[in-house]
Amino acid sequence: MKDTSLGKIGTAVGWDGENGMVTLAPLDGSGSDWDTTEYKPPNEVDRLWARLIKARAGRL
């Protein structure tokens, strides 16, 4: 999922339907999860970038 307010891609790990908020986790496993209400599905370039980040972190 892509956080459009920050321009970051993360793995969706939670959903608050009442508030329309999704919780995202960093793709490389470092750092903290974050919440956003501004998100969209990743496009093809975002998905490629996500695979690169995961590969560099040894998480693919």
PDB file of N, CA, C and O in Angstrom, chain B, residues numbered from 101:
ATOM      1  N   MET B 101       0.855  -1.163   0.000  1.00  0.00           N
ATOM      2  CA  MET B 101       0.000   0.000   0.000  1.00  0.00           C
ATOM      3  C   MET B 101       0.911   1.240   0.000  1.00  0.00           C
ATOM      4  O   MET B 101       1.995   1.218   0.584  1.00  0.00           O
ATOM      5  N   LYS B 102       0.472   2.292  -0.644  1.00  0.00           N
ATOM      6  CA  LYS B 102       1.278   3.516  -0.704  1.00  0.00           C
ATOM      7  C   LYS B 102       0.612   4.621   0.113  1.00  0.00           C
ATOM      8  O   LYS B 102      -0.558   4.946  -0.092  1.00  0.00           O
ATOM      9  N   ASP B 103       1.373   5.184   1.032  1.00  0.00           N
ATOM     10  CA  ASP B 103       0.940   6.348   1.808  1.00  0.00           C
ATOM     11  C   ASP B 103       1.172   7.569   0.921  1.00  0.00           C
ATOM     12  O   ASP B 103       2.314   7.974   0.704  1.00  0.00           O
ATOM     13  N   THR B 104       0.108   8.143   0.420  1.00  0.00           N
ATOM     14  CA  THR B 104       0.256   9.260  -0.522  1.00  0.00           C
ATOM     15  C   THR B 104       0.653  10.562   0.174  1.00  0.00           C
ATOM     16  O   THR B 104       1.164  11.474  -0.476  1.00  0.00           O
ATOM     17  N   SER B 105       0.428  10.659   1.478  1.00  0.00           N
ATOM     18  CA  SER B 105       0.826  11.887   2.175  1.00  0.00           C
ATOM     19  C   SER B 105       2.335  11.952   2.368  1.00  0.00           C
ATOM     20  O   SER B 105       2.910  13.040   2.397  1.00  0.00           O
ATOM     21  N   LEU B 106       2.989  10.781   2.501  1.00  0.00           N
ATOM     22  CA  LEU B 106       4.437  10.733   2.703  1.00  0.00           C
ATOM     23  C   LEU B 106       5.188  10.235   1.475  1.00  0.00           C
ATOM     24  O   LEU B 106       6.406  10.388   1.383  1.00  0.00           O
ATOM     25  N   GLY B 107       4.462   9.640   0.533  1.00  0.00           N
ATOM     26  CA  GLY B 107       5.109   9.068  -0.639  1.00  0.00           C
ATOM     27  C   GLY B 107       5.856   7.789  -0.325  1.00  0.00           C
ATOM     28  O   GLY B 107       6.760   7.401  -1.065  1.00  0.00           O
ATOM     29  N   LYS B 108       5.484   7.116   0.782  1.00  0.00           N
ATOM     30  CA  LYS B 108       6.164   5.889   1.201  1.00  0.00           C
ATOM     31  C   LYS B 108       5.296   4.679   0.915  1.00  0.00           C
ATOM     32  O   LYS B 108       4.068   4.751   0.957  1.00  0.00           O
ATOM     33  N   ILE B 109       5.953   3.568   0.624  1.00  0.00           N
ATOM     34  CA  ILE B 109       5.274   2.297   0.408  1.00  0.00           C
ATOM     35  C   ILE B 109       5.475   1.452   1.658  1.00  0.00           C
ATOM     36  O   ILE B 109       6.569   1.417   2.222  1.00  0.00           O
ATOM     37  N   GLY B 110       4.427   0.778   2.086  1.00  0.00           N
ATOM     38  CA  GLY B 110       4.519  -0.089   3.255  1.00  0.00           C
ATOM     39  C   GLY B 110       3.614  -1.299   3.104  1.00  0.00           C
ATOM     40  O   GLY B 110       2.791  -1.376   2.193  1.00  0.00           O
ATOM     41  N   THR B 111       3.787  -2.231   4.012  1.00  0.00           N
ATOM     42  CA  THR B 111       2.944  -3.411   4.064  1.00  0.00           C
ATOM     43  C   THR B 111       1.777  -3.125   4.994  1.00  0.00           C
ATOM     44  O   THR B 111       1.983  -2.726   6.141  1.00  0.00           O
ATOM     45  N   ALA B 112       0.565  -3.321   4.518  1.00  0.00           N
ATOM     46  CA  ALA B 112      -0.618  -3.081   5.349  1.00  0.00           C
ATOM     47  C   ALA B 112      -0.686  -4.149   6.436  1.00  0.00           C
ATOM     48  O   ALA B 112      -0.710  -5.343   6.141  1.00  0.00           O
ATOM     49  N   VAL B 113      -0.717  -3.714   7.687  1.00  0.00           N
ATOM     50  CA  VAL B 113      -0.780  -4.635   8.818  1.00  0.00           C
ATOM     51  C   VAL B 113      -1.994  -4.386   9.705  1.00  0.00           C
ATOM     52  O   VAL B 113      -2.232  -5.129  10.658  1.00  0.00           O
ATOM     53  N   GLY B 114      -2.756  -3.352   9.398  1.00  0.00           N
ATOM     54  CA  GLY B 114      -3.947  -3.060  10.192  1.00  0.00           C
ATOM     55  C   GLY B 114      -4.900  -2.151   9.449  1.00  0.00           C
ATOM     56  O   GLY B 114      -4.508  -1.407   8.551  1.00  0.00           O
ATOM     57  N   TRP B 115      -6.170  -2.228   9.844  1.00  0.00           N
ATOM     58  CA  TRP B 115      -7.200  -1.426   9.195  1.00  0.00           C
ATOM     59  C   TRP B 115      -8.207  -0.989  10.237  1.00  0.00           C
ATOM     60  O   TRP B 115      -8.719  -1.813  10.996  1.00  0.00           O
ATOM     61  N   ASP B 116      -8.493   0.292  10.280  1.00  0.00           N
ATOM     62  CA  ASP B 116      -9.542   0.850  11.128  1.00  0.00           C
ATOM     63  C   ASP B 116     -10.609   1.392  10.195  1.00  0.00           C
ATOM     64  O   ASP B 116     -10.551   2.546   9.769  1.00  0.00           O
ATOM     65  N   GLY B 117     -11.588   0.547   9.880  1.00  0.00           N
ATOM     66  CA  GLY B 117     -12.629   0.919   8.930  1.00  0.00           C
ATOM     67  C   GLY B 117     -13.470   2.087   9.377  1.00  0.00           C
ATOM     68  O   GLY B 117     -13.947   2.864   8.550  1.00  0.00           O
ATOM     69  N   GLU B 118     -13.658   2.222  10.685  1.00  0.00           N
ATOM     70  CA  GLU B 118     -14.470   3.321  11.218  1.00  0.00           C
ATOM     71  C   GLU B 118     -13.866   4.672  10.883  1.00  0.00           C
ATOM     72  O   GLU B 118     -14.582   5.622  10.563  1.00  0.00           O
ATOM     73  N   ASN B 119     -12.541   4.752  10.958  1.00  0.00           N
ATOM     74  CA  ASN B 119     -11.838   6.011  10.684  1.00  0.00           C
ATOM     75  C   ASN B 119     -11.209   6.055   9.294  1.00  0.00           C
ATOM     76  O   ASN B 119     -10.655   7.081   8.900  1.00  0.00           O
ATOM     77  N   GLY B 120     -11.289   4.955   8.550  1.00  0.00           N
ATOM     78  CA  GLY B 120     -10.677   4.904   7.226  1.00  0.00           C
ATOM     79  C   GLY B 120      -9.169   4.964   7.280  1.00  0.00           C
ATOM     80  O   GLY B 120      -8.527   5.503   6.379  1.00  0.00           O
ATOM     81  N   MET B 121      -8.599   4.406   8.347  1.00  0.00           N
ATOM     82  CA  MET B 121      -7.155   4.492   8.556  1.00  0.00           C
ATOM     83  C   MET B 121      -6.524   3.121   8.357  1.00  0.00           C
ATOM     84  O   MET B 121      -7.071   2.111   8.800  1.00  0.00           O
ATOM     85  N   VAL B 122      -5.383   3.085   7.697  1.00  0.00           N
ATOM     86  CA  VAL B 122      -4.617   1.857   7.520  1.00  0.00           C
ATOM     87  C   VAL B 122      -3.296   2.002   8.264  1.00  0.00           C
ATOM     88  O   VAL B 122      -2.708   3.084   8.298  1.00  0.00           O
ATOM     89  N   THR B 123      -2.832   0.902   8.861  1.00  0.00           N
ATOM     90  CA  THR B 123      -1.529   0.873   9.510  1.00  0.00           C
ATOM     91  C   THR B 123      -0.559   0.182   8.559  1.00  0.00           C
ATOM     92  O   THR B 123      -0.813  -0.925   8.084  1.00  0.00           O
ATOM     93  N   LEU B 124       0.550   0.852   8.295  1.00  0.00           N
ATOM     94  CA  LEU B 124       1.563   0.329   7.383  1.00  0.00           C
ATOM     95  C   LEU B 124       2.854   0.046   8.146  1.00  0.00           C
ATOM     96  O   LEU B 124       3.209   0.753   9.089  1.00  0.00           O
ATOM     97  N   ALA B 125       3.541  -1.000   7.713  1.00  0.00           N
ATOM     98  CA  ALA B 125       4.837  -1.355   8.287  1.00  0.00           C
ATOM     99  C   ALA B 125       5.908  -1.139   7.226  1.00  0.00           C
ATOM    100  O   ALA B 125       5.654  -1.340   6.038  1.00  0.00           O
ATOM    101  N   PRO B 126       7.107  -0.729   7.645  1.00  0.00           N
ATOM    102  CA  PRO B 126       8.192  -0.534   6.678  1.00  0.00           C
ATOM    103  C   PRO B 126       8.508  -1.831   5.930  1.00  0.00           C
ATOM    104  O   PRO B 126       8.507  -2.909   6.524  1.00  0.00           O
ATOM    105  N   LEU B 127       8.774  -1.727   4.649  1.00  0.00           N
ATOM    106  CA  LEU B 127       9.044  -2.903   3.828  1.00  0.00           C
ATOM    107  C   LEU B 127      10.309  -3.636   4.237  1.00  0.00           C
ATOM    108  O   LEU B 127      10.386  -4.858   4.108  1.00  0.00           O
ATOM    109  N   ASP B 128      11.297  -2.909   4.725  1.00  0.00           N
ATOM    110  CA  ASP B 128      12.576  -3.532   5.066  1.00  0.00           C
ATOM    111  C   ASP B 128      12.621  -4.048   6.500  1.00  0.00           C
ATOM    112  O   ASP B 128      13.640  -4.582   6.938  1.00  0.00           O
ATOM    113  N   GLY B 129      11.516  -3.891   7.233  1.00  0.00           N
ATOM    114  CA  GLY B 129      11.451  -4.411   8.598  1.00  0.00           C
ATOM    115  C   GLY B 129      12.070  -3.513   9.645  1.00  0.00           C
ATOM    116  O   GLY B 129      12.037  -3.839  10.832  1.00  0.00           O
ATOM    117  N   SER B 130      12.637  -2.384   9.236  1.00  0.00           N
ATOM    118  CA  SER B 130      13.234  -1.466  10.212  1.00  0.00           C
ATOM    119  C   SER B 130      12.280  -0.303  10.468  1.00  0.00           C
ATOM    120  O   SER B 130      11.454   0.028   9.618  1.00  0.00           O
ATOM    121  N   GLY B 131      12.392   0.295  11.605  1.00  0.00           N
ATOM    122  CA  GLY B 131      11.531   1.434  11.920  1.00  0.00           C
ATOM    123  C   GLY B 131      10.194   1.004  12.484  1.00  0.00           C
ATOM    124  O   GLY B 131       9.945  -0.177  12.726  1.00  0.00           O
ATOM    125  N   SER B 132       9.353   1.978  12.683  1.00  0.00           N
ATOM    126  CA  SER B 132       8.062   1.753  13.321  1.00  0.00           C
ATOM    127  C   SER B 132       6.939   1.766  12.301  1.00  0.00           C
ATOM    128  O   SER B 132       7.043   2.374  11.235  1.00  0.00           O
ATOM    129  N   ASP B 133       5.856   1.073  12.658  1.00  0.00           N
ATOM    130  CA  ASP B 133       4.639   1.128  11.851  1.00  0.00           C
ATOM    131  C   ASP B 133       4.072   2.535  11.927  1.00  0.00           C
ATOM    132  O   ASP B 133       4.357   3.270  12.873  1.00  0.00           O
ATOM    133  N   TRP B 134       3.269   2.918  10.935  1.00  0.00           N
ATOM    134  CA  TRP B 134       2.637   4.229  10.964  1.00  0.00           C
ATOM    135  C   TRP B 134       1.217   4.137  10.429  1.00  0.00           C
ATOM    136  O   TRP B 134       0.878   3.224   9.676  1.00  0.00           O
ATOM    137  N   ASP B 135       0.408   5.083  10.825  1.00  0.00           N
ATOM    138  CA  ASP B 135      -0.996   5.150  10.410  1.00  0.00           C
ATOM    139  C   ASP B 135      -1.182   6.261   9.390  1.00  0.00           C
ATOM    140  O   ASP B 135      -0.526   7.301   9.451  1.00  0.00           O
ATOM    141  N   THR B 136      -2.091   6.020   8.451  1.00  0.00           N
ATOM    142  CA  THR B 136      -2.413   7.043   7.462  1.00  0.00           C
ATOM    143  C   THR B 136      -3.858   6.884   6.996  1.00  0.00           C
ATOM    144  O   THR B 136      -4.404   5.780   6.970  1.00  0.00           O
ATOM    145  N   THR B 137      -4.443   7.976   6.640  1.00  0.00           N
ATOM    146  CA  THR B 137      -5.776   7.948   6.025  1.00  0.00           C
ATOM    147  C   THR B 137      -5.680   8.295   4.543  1.00  0.00           C
ATOM    148  O   THR B 137      -6.685   8.301   3.832  1.00  0.00           O
ATOM    149  N   GLU B 138      -4.472   8.583   4.087  1.00  0.00           N
ATOM    150  CA  GLU B 138      -4.244   8.939   2.685  1.00  0.00           C
ATOM    151  C   GLU B 138      -3.404   7.844   2.041  1.00  0.00           C
ATOM    152  O   GLU B 138      -2.183   7.816   2.198  1.00  0.00           O
ATOM    153  N   TYR B 139      -4.056   6.951   1.321  1.00  0.00           N
ATOM    154  CA  TYR B 139      -3.365   5.802   0.754  1.00  0.00           C
ATOM    155  C   TYR B 139      -4.036   5.363  -0.542  1.00  0.00           C
ATOM    156  O   TYR B 139      -5.168   5.735  -0.849  1.00  0.00           O
ATOM    157  N   LYS B 140      -3.287   4.558  -1.283  1.00  0.00           N
ATOM    158  CA  LYS B 140      -3.813   3.989  -2.523  1.00  0.00           C
ATOM    159  C   LYS B 140      -3.040   2.701  -2.800  1.00  0.00           C
ATOM    160  O   LYS B 140      -1.948   2.503  -2.266  1.00  0.00           O
ATOM    161  N   PRO B 141      -3.603   1.831  -3.630  1.00  0.00           N
ATOM    162  CA  PRO B 141      -2.835   0.645  -4.021  1.00  0.00           C
ATOM    163  C   PRO B 141      -1.600   1.074  -4.805  1.00  0.00           C
ATOM    164  O   PRO B 141      -1.638   2.070  -5.528  1.00  0.00           O
ATOM    165  N   PRO B 142      -0.515   0.334  -4.668  1.00  0.00           N
ATOM    166  CA  PRO B 142       0.702   0.697  -5.397  1.00  0.00           C
ATOM    167  C   PRO B 142       0.547   0.456  -6.890  1.00  0.00           C
ATOM    168  O   PRO B 142      -0.120  -0.490  -7.310  1.00  0.00           O
ATOM    169  N   ASN B 143       1.167   1.317  -7.690  1.00  0.00           N
ATOM    170  CA  ASN B 143       1.166   1.095  -9.138  1.00  0.00           C
ATOM    171  C   ASN B 143       2.348   0.177  -9.484  1.00  0.00           C
ATOM    172  O   ASN B 143       3.052  -0.298  -8.592  1.00  0.00           O
ATOM    173  N   GLU B 144       2.554  -0.060 -10.745  1.00  0.00           N
ATOM    174  CA  GLU B 144       3.594  -0.992 -11.175  1.00  0.00           C
ATOM    175  C   GLU B 144       4.986  -0.541 -10.737  1.00  0.00           C
ATOM    176  O   GLU B 144       5.793  -1.368 -10.311  1.00  0.00           O
ATOM    177  N   VAL B 145       5.273   0.731 -10.831  1.00  0.00           N
ATOM    178  CA  VAL B 145       6.576   1.262 -10.405  1.00  0.00           C
ATOM    179  C   VAL B 145       6.739   1.103  -8.899  1.00  0.00           C
ATOM    180  O   VAL B 145       7.816   0.733  -8.431  1.00  0.00           O
ATOM    181  N   ASP B 146       5.678   1.379  -8.131  1.00  0.00           N
ATOM    182  CA  ASP B 146       5.732   1.204  -6.675  1.00  0.00           C
ATOM    183  C   ASP B 146       6.022  -0.249  -6.312  1.00  0.00           C
ATOM    184  O   ASP B 146       6.821  -0.517  -5.415  1.00  0.00           O
ATOM    185  N   ARG B 147       5.375  -1.187  -7.005  1.00  0.00           N
ATOM    186  CA  ARG B 147       5.584  -2.613  -6.716  1.00  0.00           C
ATOM    187  C   ARG B 147       7.021  -3.030  -7.021  1.00  0.00           C
ATOM    188  O   ARG B 147       7.614  -3.810  -6.277  1.00  0.00           O
ATOM    189  N   LEU B 148       7.573  -2.518  -8.100  1.00  0.00           N
ATOM    190  CA  LEU B 148       8.968  -2.810  -8.438  1.00  0.00           C
ATOM    191  C   LEU B 148       9.902  -2.240  -7.370  1.00  0.00           C
ATOM    192  O   LEU B 148      10.835  -2.914  -6.933  1.00  0.00           O
ATOM    193  N   TRP B 149       9.657  -1.027  -6.960  1.00  0.00           N
ATOM    194  CA  TRP B 149      10.460  -0.383  -5.921  1.00  0.00           C
ATOM    195  C   TRP B 149      10.377  -1.186  -4.613  1.00  0.00           C
ATOM    196  O   TRP B 149      11.381  -1.360  -3.922  1.00  0.00           O
ATOM    197  N   ALA B 150       9.173  -1.673  -4.281  1.00  0.00           N
ATOM    198  CA  ALA B 150       8.983  -2.467  -3.062  1.00  0.00           C
ATOM    199  C   ALA B 150       9.806  -3.757  -3.119  1.00  0.00           C
ATOM    200  O   ALA B 150      10.412  -4.156  -2.125  1.00  0.00           O
ATOM    201  N   ARG B 151       9.823  -4.394  -4.272  1.00  0.00           N
ATOM    202  CA  ARG B 151      10.621  -5.623  -4.419  1.00  0.00           C
ATOM    203  C   ARG B 151      12.104  -5.333  -4.240  1.00  0.00           C
ATOM    204  O   ARG B 151      12.820  -6.136  -3.643  1.00  0.00           O
ATOM    205  N   LEU B 152      12.571  -4.209  -4.744  1.00  0.00           N
ATOM    206  CA  LEU B 152      13.972  -3.826  -4.598  1.00  0.00           C
ATOM    207  C   LEU B 152      14.309  -3.596  -3.119  1.00  0.00           C
ATOM    208  O   LEU B 152      15.338  -4.063  -2.632  1.00  0.00           O
ATOM    209  N   ILE B 153      13.449  -2.884  -2.424  1.00  0.00           N
ATOM    210  CA  ILE B 153      13.679  -2.623  -0.994  1.00  0.00           C
ATOM    211  C   ILE B 153      13.734  -3.931  -0.213  1.00  0.00           C
ATOM    212  O   ILE B 153      14.617  -4.123   0.622  1.00  0.00           O
ATOM    213  N   LYS B 154      12.792  -4.827  -0.484  1.00  0.00           N
ATOM    214  CA  LYS B 154      12.764  -6.114   0.219  1.00  0.00           C
ATOM    215  C   LYS B 154      13.997  -6.952  -0.110  1.00  0.00           C
ATOM    216  O   LYS B 154      14.560  -7.603   0.770  1.00  0.00           O
ATOM    217  N   ALA B 155      14.415  -6.937  -1.364  1.00  0.00           N
ATOM    218  CA  ALA B 155      15.597  -7.710  -1.761  1.00  0.00           C
ATOM    219  C   ALA B 155      16.855  -7.192  -1.066  1.00  0.00           C
ATOM    220  O   ALA B 155      17.684  -7.976  -0.603  1.00  0.00           O
ATOM    221  N   ARG B 156      16.989  -5.888  -0.998  1.00  0.00           N
ATOM    222  CA  ARG B 156      18.154  -5.301  -0.316  1.00  0.00           C
ATOM    223  C   ARG B 156      18.164  -5.642   1.161  1.00  0.00           C
ATOM    224  O   ARG B 156      19.231  -5.769   1.762  1.00  0.00           O
ATOM    225  N   ALA B 157      16.991  -5.793   1.750  1.00  0.00           N
ATOM    226  CA  ALA B 157      16.891  -6.117   3.172  1.00  0.00           C
ATOM    227  C   ALA B 157      16.914  -7.627   3.416  1.00  0.00           C
ATOM    228  O   ALA B 157      16.843  -8.074   4.560  1.00  0.00           O
ATOM    229  N   GLY B 158      17.015  -8.417   2.332  1.00  0.00           N
ATOM    230  CA  GLY B 158      17.031  -9.869   2.465  1.00  0.00           C
ATOM    231  C   GLY B 158      15.689 -10.440   2.869  1.00  0.00           C
ATOM    232  O   GLY B 158      15.623 -11.490   3.508  1.00  0.00           O
ATOM    233  N   ARG B 159      14.608  -9.748   2.496  1.00  0.00           N
ATOM    234  CA  ARG B 159      13.266 -10.165   2.913  1.00  0.00           C
ATOM    235  C   ARG B 159      12.424 -10.679   1.757  1.00  0.00           C
ATOM    236  O   ARG B 159      11.210 -10.826   1.903  1.00  0.00           O
ATOM    237  N   LEU B 160      13.027 -10.951   0.633  1.00  0.00           N
ATOM    238  CA  LEU B 160      12.267 -11.447  -0.518  1.00  0.00           C
ATOM    239  C   LEU B 160      12.167 -12.934  -0.523  1.00  0.00           C
ATOM    240  O   LEU B 160      11.559 -13.509  -1.426  1.00  0.00           O
TER     241      LEU B 160
END
